[in-house]
Amino acid sequence: GAEKSHAFANFRIAAGMEDGEFYGMVFQDSDVAKWLEGVAYSLADRPDDILEARADEIIATIEKAQQPDGYLNTFFTVKEPEHKWQNLLECHELYCAGHMMEAAAAYYEATGKDRLLKVMERMAENIAAHFGTEDGKERGIPGHEEVEVGLMRLYHVTGKKQYMDLAKYFIDERGQNPDYFSEEVAKRGWKHWGSDGKDQKYNQTFAPVREQKKAEGHSVRAVYLYTAMADLAAQTKDQTLVDACDVLWDNITQKRMYITAGIGQTAKWEGFTEDYDLPNDTVYAETCASIGLVFFARKMLNLHTAGKYADVMERALYNGILSGMQLDGKRFFYVNPLEVNPEISGKMPGFEHVLVQRPKWYACACCPPNVVRLVMSLGRYAWGEDKENRILYSHLFMGGSAEFDTAVIDTESEYPW
């Protein structure tokens, strides 16, 4: 289309394959990662040689763009190499890495090809060399959580415990020093957007995760963090972490969630406000936030097999997420209001983000590829399996067939139509 993404070109430039300038958001790489993850699920569902060849070509480019020490991020490779790992608050290096780890794991599972997986294992080693509580390492945490989810994905697909340990470090370290980002801002003497780092609720640094009783701050960041916490809790059987997930789940779903399973009540910080504050007109309810809530719900189902998690998942899928994309897939909503007054939407203060019609594109295009990767992997959400006790669970009553080692199940349903 006419809309410029330039995300593939950024990788070609970083790889030295063509000349040019980096273009786009500092986290533009994550769009490629989510696209690749969506491609992986699509190939698993419907093999397509042309699509697979295109993905392989891009993966080869990503491999070339990786630095000798394992570092991978086109913004800092092309534009500001002297600033690597200095601005965790704003620059999303760990966030991009997390998304690419998810893509690598998905692509390996779908195709058996491990080229991208090896690239991201090297990046994980680079991250582990930089961050941690050991002497000589930075006790850093991501401004936008996601690397925790990606590392858990790497752990599940490789079985290598060091990836889970690194995810655990990022989860446990969060909120240990609530002033971490303020101190980072003071130390580096340069900024990207200009975030001051003082808002400790915005990125969930106000307290250690086990002491957080309410879902606070930017809602996508929050639910990505909780997704990783629930995933880790299921692996480690750490009851304190299970309890923390339960408390946060209850707070969101009982007091901070719309009837559509939209979350994030305000545009100011794309996030949560107060319990029971649920305005219909100025709501944010970002498509990505409902997607993140589905991720969180799915991991909660691994902790406790209870219908209440599947119910929220279903509600979010049909109401909070499908609304984000037009049926023909050509127009998108970033924000999903429950009430719109065409006279003032997009114009009046407080309503700038509320649009009457879905636009074709956004400079920050995080939602469309997020919808793609979720919808293409629906099977993972529709069904669950307790292999030990030979139990199959149907979480979503949608049409389709599911193949397990023990059974093949066909479901006929008119959902979601």
C-alpha positions as CSV (number, residue, x, y, z in Angstrom):
1,G,0.0,0.0,0.0
2,A,0.9,3.7,0.0
3,E,1.5,3.7,3.7
4,K,5.2,3.4,4.5
5,S,6.4,0.9,7.0
6,H,10.1,0.5,6.0
7,A,10.4,-2.2,8.6
8,F,12.0,-4.8,6.3
9,A,14.2,-2.1,4.8
10,N,15.6,-1.2,8.3
11,F,16.9,-4.8,8.5
12,R,18.4,-4.7,5.0
13,I,20.2,-1.4,5.9
14,A,21.4,-2.8,9.3
15,A,22.7,-5.9,7.4
16,G,24.7,-3.7,5.0
17,M,22.6,-5.0,2.1
18,E,21.5,-1.5,1.0
19,D,22.1,2.1,1.9
20,G,19.6,4.3,3.6
21,E,18.4,5.8,6.9
22,F,16.4,4.0,9.6
23,Y,12.7,5.0,9.4
24,G,9.9,4.5,11.8
25,M,9.3,4.1,15.5
26,V,12.2,3.1,17.7
27,F,10.4,-0.3,18.0
28,Q,9.7,-0.7,14.3
29,D,11.5,-4.1,14.4
30,S,8.6,-5.5,16.5
31,D,6.2,-5.2,13.5
32,V,8.4,-7.6,11.5
33,A,8.6,-10.0,14.5
34,K,4.8,-10.1,14.9
35,W,4.4,-10.5,11.2
36,L,6.8,-13.5,11.2
37,E,5.0,-15.0,14.1
38,G,1.7,-14.7,12.3
39,V,3.3,-16.3,9.2
40,A,4.4,-19.2,11.3
41,Y,0.9,-20.0,12.5
42,S,-0.4,-19.5,9.0
43,L,2.1,-22.0,7.6
44,A,1.2,-24.5,10.2
45,D,-2.5,-24.1,9.3
46,R,-2.1,-23.7,5.5
47,P,1.3,-24.6,4.0
48,D,2.3,-21.9,1.4
49,D,5.7,-22.2,-0.4
50,I,5.8,-18.6,-1.6
51,L,5.0,-17.2,1.9
52,E,7.5,-19.5,3.5
53,A,10.2,-18.5,1.0
54,R,9.5,-14.9,1.7
55,A,9.8,-15.5,5.5
56,D,13.0,-17.4,5.0
57,E,14.5,-14.5,3.0
58,I,13.6,-12.0,5.7
59,I,15.0,-14.4,8.4
60,A,18.3,-14.5,6.5
61,T,18.4,-10.7,6.4
62,I,17.7,-10.6,10.2
63,E,20.6,-13.0,10.7
64,K,22.9,-10.7,8.7
65,A,21.7,-7.7,10.7
66,Q,22.7,-9.3,13.9
67,Q,25.9,-8.0,15.4
68,P,28.9,-10.3,16.1
69,D,28.1,-10.1,19.9
70,G,24.6,-11.3,19.3
71,Y,23.0,-7.8,19.6
72,L,20.0,-7.3,17.3
73,N,18.1,-4.0,17.0
74,T,18.1,-2.0,13.7
75,F,17.4,1.4,15.3
76,F,20.6,1.2,17.4
77,T,22.6,-0.6,14.8
78,V,21.8,1.9,12.0
79,K,21.1,5.2,13.9
80,E,22.5,5.4,17.4
81,P,25.1,2.6,18.0
82,E,26.7,4.6,20.8
83,H,23.4,4.4,22.8
84,K,22.8,0.7,23.0
85,W,21.2,-0.5,26.3
86,Q,21.3,3.0,27.8
87,N,17.6,3.9,27.5
88,L,15.5,1.0,28.7
89,L,12.7,3.4,29.7
90,E,11.9,4.6,26.2
91,C,13.7,2.6,23.6
92,H,12.2,-0.8,23.7
93,E,15.2,-2.9,22.8
94,L,14.1,-5.7,25.2
95,Y,10.5,-5.4,23.9
96,C,11.7,-5.9,20.3
97,A,13.8,-8.8,21.4
98,G,10.9,-10.5,23.2
99,H,8.7,-10.2,20.1
100,M,11.4,-11.7,17.9
101,M,11.9,-14.5,20.4
102,E,8.2,-15.3,20.1
103,A,8.5,-15.3,16.3
104,A,11.6,-17.5,16.4
105,A,9.9,-20.1,18.7
106,A,6.7,-20.1,16.6
107,Y,8.6,-20.4,13.3
108,Y,10.7,-23.3,14.6
109,E,7.5,-25.1,15.8
110,A,5.7,-24.6,12.5
111,T,8.5,-25.3,10.1
112,G,11.3,-27.1,12.0
113,K,13.7,-24.4,10.8
114,D,15.9,-23.1,13.6
115,R,17.8,-20.2,11.9
116,L,15.8,-17.5,13.6
117,L,15.8,-19.5,16.8
118,K,19.6,-19.6,16.8
119,V,19.7,-15.8,16.1
120,M,17.5,-15.2,19.2
121,E,19.3,-17.6,21.4
122,R,22.4,-15.5,20.7
123,M,20.5,-12.3,21.5
124,A,19.3,-13.9,24.7
125,E,22.9,-14.6,25.6
126,N,23.8,-11.0,24.9
127,I,21.0,-9.8,27.2
128,A,22.1,-12.3,29.9
129,A,25.6,-10.9,29.7
130,H,24.4,-7.4,30.3
131,F,21.6,-7.7,32.8
132,G,21.3,-9.4,36.2
133,T,22.2,-9.1,39.9
134,E,25.7,-10.4,39.5
135,D,28.7,-8.1,39.8
136,G,29.5,-6.1,36.7
137,K,25.9,-6.4,35.3
138,E,23.3,-3.8,35.1
139,R,20.2,-4.4,37.2
140,G,18.1,-3.3,34.3
141,I,14.4,-3.9,33.4
142,P,12.5,-3.2,30.3
143,G,10.4,-0.1,30.1
144,H,7.8,-2.1,28.0
145,E,7.5,-5.7,29.2
146,E,7.5,-8.4,26.6
147,V,11.0,-9.9,26.8
148,E,9.7,-12.0,29.7
149,V,7.1,-13.5,27.5
150,G,9.6,-14.1,24.7
151,L,12.2,-15.7,27.0
152,M,9.5,-18.1,28.4
153,R,8.7,-19.0,24.9
154,L,12.3,-19.8,24.2
155,Y,12.5,-21.9,27.3
156,H,9.4,-23.9,26.3
157,V,10.7,-24.7,22.8
158,T,14.4,-25.4,23.7
159,G,14.0,-26.7,27.3
160,K,17.1,-24.5,28.2
161,K,16.6,-23.4,31.8
162,Q,18.8,-20.3,31.4
163,Y,16.0,-18.6,29.4
164,M,13.5,-19.2,32.2
165,D,16.0,-17.9,34.7
166,L,16.5,-14.7,32.7
167,A,12.7,-14.2,32.5
168,K,12.5,-14.8,36.3
169,Y,15.2,-12.2,36.8
170,F,13.3,-9.5,34.9
171,I,10.1,-10.4,36.7
172,D,11.6,-10.5,40.2
173,E,13.7,-7.4,39.6
174,R,10.8,-5.2,38.6
175,G,9.8,-2.8,41.4
176,Q,12.8,-3.7,43.6
177,N,14.1,-0.2,42.9
178,P,11.0,2.0,42.1
179,D,13.4,4.9,41.1
180,Y,15.3,2.8,38.6
181,F,14.0,4.8,35.6
182,S,14.4,8.2,37.2
183,E,18.0,7.3,38.0
184,E,18.5,6.1,34.4
185,V,17.2,9.4,33.0
186,A,19.6,11.3,35.2
187,K,22.6,9.1,34.3
188,R,22.3,9.1,30.5
189,G,21.9,12.8,29.7
190,W,20.0,12.2,26.5
191,K,16.4,11.3,25.7
192,H,14.3,9.7,23.0
193,W,10.7,11.0,23.6
194,G,11.4,12.8,26.8
195,S,9.7,10.5,29.4
196,D,10.9,11.5,32.9
197,G,10.8,8.1,34.5
198,K,9.0,9.3,37.6
199,D,5.7,7.7,36.9
200,Q,6.2,4.4,38.6
201,K,2.7,3.2,38.0
202,Y,2.9,3.7,34.2
203,N,5.3,0.8,33.7
204,Q,4.5,-1.2,36.9
205,T,7.7,-0.3,38.8
206,F,5.9,1.0,41.9
207,A,6.4,-2.2,43.9
208,P,7.8,-5.7,43.5
209,V,5.3,-7.7,41.4
210,R,4.2,-9.9,44.3
211,E,3.1,-6.8,46.2
212,Q,1.1,-5.3,43.4
213,K,-2.5,-5.5,44.3
214,K,-4.1,-3.5,41.5
215,A,-3.5,-3.4,37.7
216,E,-1.8,-0.1,37.2
217,G,-0.4,2.0,34.4
218,H,-0.1,1.3,30.7
219,S,-2.5,-1.7,30.1
220,V,-0.6,-3.5,27.4
221,R,2.6,-3.4,29.4
222,A,0.7,-4.6,32.4
223,V,-1.0,-7.7,30.8
224,Y,2.2,-8.7,29.0
225,L,4.0,-8.7,32.4
226,Y,1.1,-10.7,34.1
227,T,1.2,-13.2,31.1
228,A,4.9,-13.9,31.8
229,M,4.2,-14.1,35.6
230,A,1.5,-16.7,35.1
231,D,3.6,-18.7,32.7
232,L,6.6,-18.6,35.1
233,A,4.3,-19.5,38.1
234,A,3.0,-22.6,36.3
235,Q,6.6,-23.8,35.7
236,T,8.1,-23.0,39.1
237,K,5.0,-23.7,41.2
238,D,5.9,-20.5,43.1
239,Q,2.8,-19.9,45.2
240,T,3.6,-16.3,45.9
241,L,3.6,-15.7,42.2
242,V,0.4,-17.6,41.7
243,D,-1.2,-15.5,44.4
244,A,0.0,-12.3,42.8
245,C,-1.5,-13.4,39.4
246,D,-4.8,-14.3,41.1
247,V,-5.1,-10.9,42.8
248,L,-4.3,-8.9,39.6
249,W,-6.7,-11.1,37.5
250,D,-9.5,-10.4,40.0
251,N,-8.8,-6.7,40.1
252,I,-8.9,-6.3,36.3
253,T,-11.9,-8.5,35.6
254,Q,-14.0,-7.5,38.6
255,K,-13.2,-3.7,38.7
256,R,-11.3,-2.4,35.7
257,M,-12.7,-4.2,32.6
258,Y,-15.4,-3.1,30.2
259,I,-18.4,-5.3,29.2
260,T,-16.4,-5.9,25.9
261,A,-13.4,-7.1,27.8
262,G,-11.7,-3.8,26.8
263,I,-9.1,-2.6,29.3
264,G,-7.3,0.7,29.8
265,Q,-9.8,3.4,30.7
266,T,-7.8,6.5,29.7
267,A,-5.9,7.7,26.6
268,K,-3.5,9.8,28.8
269,W,-1.3,6.8,29.5
270,E,-3.2,4.2,27.5
271,G,-4.0,2.5,30.7
272,F,-5.8,1.9,33.9
273,T,-7.3,4.6,36.2
274,E,-9.4,3.6,39.3
275,D,-11.7,0.8,40.2
276,Y,-15.1,1.1,38.6
277,D,-14.1,4.1,36.5
278,L,-15.4,2.9,33.2
279,P,-16.5,5.8,30.9
280,N,-17.9,4.7,27.5
281,D,-16.9,7.7,25.5
282,T,-13.3,8.6,26.5
283,V,-12.3,4.9,27.0
284,Y,-9.0,3.8,25.4
285,A,-9.5,0.0,25.3
286,E,-6.6,-0.6,22.9
287,T,-7.0,-3.6,20.6
288,C,-3.5,-4.8,21.8
289,A,-4.7,-4.6,25.4
290,S,-7.6,-7.0,24.9
291,I,-5.1,-9.3,23.0
292,G,-2.8,-9.1,26.0
293,L,-5.7,-10.0,28.3
294,V,-6.3,-13.1,26.2
295,F,-2.7,-14.0,26.6
296,F,-3.0,-13.6,30.3
297,A,-6.2,-15.6,30.5
298,R,-4.6,-18.4,28.6
299,K,-1.7,-18.7,31.0
300,M,-4.1,-18.5,33.9
301,L,-5.9,-21.5,32.5
302,N,-2.6,-23.4,32.9
303,L,-2.5,-22.5,36.5
304,H,-6.2,-23.1,37.3
305,T,-8.5,-24.9,34.9
306,A,-11.6,-22.8,35.5
307,G,-14.3,-21.5,33.1
308,K,-14.0,-17.9,34.3
309,Y,-10.7,-17.5,32.4
310,A,-12.1,-19.0,29.2
311,D,-15.1,-16.7,29.5
312,V,-13.0,-13.6,29.6
313,M,-10.9,-14.9,26.7
314,E,-14.1,-15.5,24.6
315,R,-15.5,-12.1,25.5
316,A,-12.3,-10.3,24.6
317,L,-12.0,-12.2,21.3
318,Y,-15.5,-11.5,20.1
319,N,-15.9,-8.0,21.4
320,G,-12.6,-6.3,22.3
321,I,-10.4,-7.6,19.5
322,L,-12.5,-8.3,16.4
323,S,-13.8,-4.8,16.6
324,G,-10.2,-3.7,16.0
325,M,-10.3,-4.9,12.4
326,Q,-12.7,-4.3,9.6
327,L,-14.0,-7.5,8.0
328,D,-12.0,-7.2,4.9
329,G,-8.8,-6.6,6.9
330,K,-8.1,-3.2,5.3
331,R,-9.0,-0.8,8.1
332,F,-8.2,-0.9,11.8
333,F,-9.1,0.5,15.2
334,Y,-6.3,1.1,17.7
335,V,-8.8,2.4,20.2
336,N,-12.3,0.8,20.7
337,P,-14.8,3.2,22.2
338,L,-18.2,2.1,23.4
339,E,-19.9,5.3,22.5
340,V,-19.1,7.9,19.8
341,N,-20.4,11.4,19.2
342,P,-19.4,12.3,15.6
343,E,-19.6,16.0,16.5
344,I,-16.8,15.9,19.0
345,S,-14.8,12.7,18.4
346,G,-11.2,13.4,17.2
347,K,-11.6,17.1,17.8
348,M,-12.4,18.0,21.4
349,P,-9.8,17.7,24.2
350,G,-10.1,14.3,25.7
351,F,-11.6,12.9,22.5
352,E,-8.6,13.2,20.1
353,H,-8.1,9.5,20.1
354,V,-11.8,8.6,19.6
355,L,-12.4,8.0,15.9
356,V,-15.8,7.4,14.2
357,Q,-14.3,5.2,11.4
358,R,-11.4,2.8,11.2
359,P,-8.3,4.4,9.6
360,K,-6.3,2.5,7.0
361,W,-3.0,2.7,8.9
362,Y,-1.2,4.1,11.9
363,A,2.4,5.3,12.3
364,C,2.4,3.1,15.3
365,A,1.1,-0.1,13.7
366,C,1.3,-2.4,16.7
367,C,-2.3,-3.6,16.6
368,P,-2.8,-5.1,13.1
369,P,0.1,-7.7,13.3
370,N,-0.9,-8.4,16.9
371,V,-4.4,-9.3,15.7
372,V,-2.9,-11.4,13.0
373,R,-0.7,-13.5,15.3
374,L,-3.6,-14.1,17.7
375,V,-6.2,-15.0,15.2
376,M,-3.8,-17.3,13.3
377,S,-3.0,-19.2,16.5
378,L,-6.6,-19.5,17.8
379,G,-6.3,-23.3,18.2
380,R,-3.9,-22.7,21.1
381,Y,-6.6,-20.8,22.9
382,A,-9.6,-23.0,21.9
383,W,-8.2,-26.1,23.4
384,G,-6.2,-27.3,26.4
385,E,-4.7,-30.6,27.4
386,D,-3.8,-32.2,30.7
387,K,-1.5,-35.0,29.3
388,E,-0.8,-36.5,32.8
389,N,-4.5,-37.2,33.5
390,R,-5.5,-37.6,29.8
391,I,-8.1,-34.7,29.9
392,L,-8.9,-32.4,27.0
393,Y,-10.5,-29.0,27.7
394,S,-12.6,-27.0,25.3
395,H,-12.1,-23.4,26.2
396,L,-13.8,-21.7,23.2
397,F,-16.9,-23.1,21.5
398,M,-15.9,-22.4,18.0
399,G,-16.1,-24.5,14.9
400,G,-13.0,-26.5,13.8
401,S,-11.1,-29.7,14.3
402,A,-8.4,-30.4,16.9
403,E,-5.9,-33.2,16.7
404,F,-4.4,-34.6,19.9
405,D,-2.3,-37.7,20.6
406,T,-5.3,-39.2,22.2
407,A,-8.2,-38.0,20.0
408,V,-9.4,-36.0,17.1
409,I,-12.3,-33.7,17.9
410,D,-14.5,-31.9,15.4
411,T,-16.7,-29.1,16.5
412,E,-19.5,-27.5,14.6
413,S,-20.5,-24.0,15.5
414,E,-21.7,-20.8,14.0
415,Y,-19.4,-18.8,16.3
416,P,-18.4,-16.0,15.9
417,W,-21.0,-15.3,13.2
